[in-house]
């Protein structure tokens, strides 16, 4: 039984679903394996190019075998140039044989898809062809965004036909739930598309650690080295007067505040509110009083050489593409899938003994 | 009454100076020398491991040698020795310590740890600590000068405390030069233990002090400060200069003190509610203090200006009117006795102009008449040095004629060289004298304001009926549990309803057909507003339409509002449009609350629309709000007359607004979680019909209760 986890956009939550389904089905006695046919995040581990996401999952799930067995094809510069030159790559064969070895009959094999159902065509790895070729069923994960989601889902359903088991929504905001339940689900049901559930938008899952932040900003840590694993959910920029800053800072929980190193007033306002990290720009560190207050409150202080605009751009990049790595996020994510998604329904549909399957 | 400050701080029987030094350039020498010079009657023990003698006094090599008991310890040693010294002297009965030494929080790093250790040792030993990093203190009446200031000011009735040591030295220098008398002089330093509020509380019952002055940069516990200020100002006047009123000043204060300066609005509101007279400048501070320390509080606000020249008299009259001081009427009989003796060019009005050739005897005559006038509460005597003028004899006339008259007397002898002697006579005769009349009038105005402060009824928080507290509590808990800080209109409405606010009927419409149906059920004109968690400023995206009174207009408005929101905020999630019953016949108001880091809930009130946005015509108060304070808040705004009677119909329901303010005050005290709150707009209906809240927003945060 092969379940291909596809999505309609980047960062929709495929990794989260693969991890959660493997854990939750595994707990009920099903043997679940994982494989990512085409990896797009190359990273060198033990001298070999592997996909970062895939090797993370392999570790988390305790899968046997070398890294390349979990991700037979990883996009590298060489591979891309070879594809442009029209060289014969034989990637499909590599994938076919990896899939064949990955799971025995009776076991469930989860296949992690690319960002959408077109990614990979260039390399001769059209996701739709692969799904057919490998005889997979498909779970479509969608980061809910109203009618834009509907366009993507209906297009995918058209291409997948009977192979699509259904849709699971992710990062759904509380105000969207009634509409999703009352309007979207019946609409999709009318089109023969089953909705397995909707995972709510979650502040823990959508956060990054101060350590990741510091690495991405090439920041120097002025204090709080021991608290770099604290998670940041949002960020605020302090470039206004103190009253305005305080107003803004109060509205945003669990945040990092980016401001100039010389703005002691803004830094104090930040420390007065729910701030988990101070990011001081312009290469100016905090004054002694701020530093001791930050230490007292356990708030790490990062200093970056660049200006505030640079820091904000990095932040935005980082918070837009969140990956699940930290143990806190993993357990939270799995718990959210368990309570909000009909995982047994997906398994039954996959096994084909589900009456509602098209 | 038990004070935080032990009496031993100002009236010790014996003192130990830890770190007294033989070398004149050391602070430890200055402090010891000042103690000796001021003539402190009890034993003063100098402690220094080097031993020997200082200024002919033996030096004890260690604290162990200091004979018990010691009441007060003065420390001029590095931080570790301060901590150790306090522990050892506490065993010898020490009750209070003055830590002059620097090297604590103000230097950061390790200093912060030392400061923390100092607060802890203070707590543990119950020794109350002034400082660290301060100039010390002076009590002229107790002949105690435990400071390194350059000299001791004359004894007097003004007490002064300051968060800036440097300002202390400057003011002391000035006071000694001008001969201005002080009762106590306290430099607060870093306030590791004792704060401005503790000092104020102590000074309120200090028999030597008639007026309290202070310089503050920031107040840490604003709530306690306000409570103590209310009590103290009922007994004697407190005049404070607050530095850091502008954004630039506040920024400087923040980096200087390491504490977040609350908004100046909060300080202004708290000072006002606490009855504190706020001086704008240090000059102002002393002008006002001079008046309070030398003269009785005027029994009323009727002022007579006596002058020998027209110009200064007019300037004084102008300032008086600007500050709301009435010019006194001279009773007809006294006016005619004045006219009989004064030259025909003189004017027996107010200002009472004795004209340029007035000598001392003419002043004396006029003052003897004024003295008898029951319609005059205060007198300002002006003099410009002219050819015939006798400044010194005139000064003596002023002192002698009005002594014991019960009237408040101020003088302003203009000029310099020819009036120097006269000024000295006035000062020593207890008449405050100012170089220009405007400054005299401003000081008088502060005294008149203080009379009203002293007479006011103590503020009491008002109990409001019909509050469903638990309902609000569960709504706030739910939002916090979901990790949200900003509450939407629906949730905010629930909380405010639980606190007795009424809202018009409203329905969420997802389609134009639903909107039309809702309109039909309401059967009258409606307002429509976009509902989206992603849109904070509804009007900016064309998300609000008012006064829609037919079905076609409602359907059209739905299309326009949702299209506009989609176009302008393309990523926004649109839930629909709220159709609300239109509230008509009222006037738009804004009520808000913003939690100040020092003073807690700061309430704001104003008339909606341009009055708030363009004219910034708003009033502020700190919660808890008493009913009289809420009434003041409403009446203080410049646009208040618009509420009294509008559109030619009945006046607005002022009682309803006051009630709403009191309910917001209660709500913000009941839930420290609420950081900010805006009820905007809230409509006040004609008298007797209350208020209707239309829109509201709230920000919450988790707080430790």
Interface residues (C-beta under 8 A of the other chain):
Chain A: X146 X173 X174 X175 X176 X179 X203 X241 X242 X243 X246 X247 X250 X251 X252 X253 X254 X263 X264 X265 X268 X269 X271 X272 X273 X274 X287 X288 X289 X290 X291 X292 X293 X295 X296
Chain B: X105 X106 X107 X108 X109 X111 X112 X247 X250 X251 X254 X255 X257 X258 X259 X260 X261 X263 X482 X483 X485 X486 X488 X510 X533 X573 X575 X594 X595 X597 X675 X676 X699 X701 X702
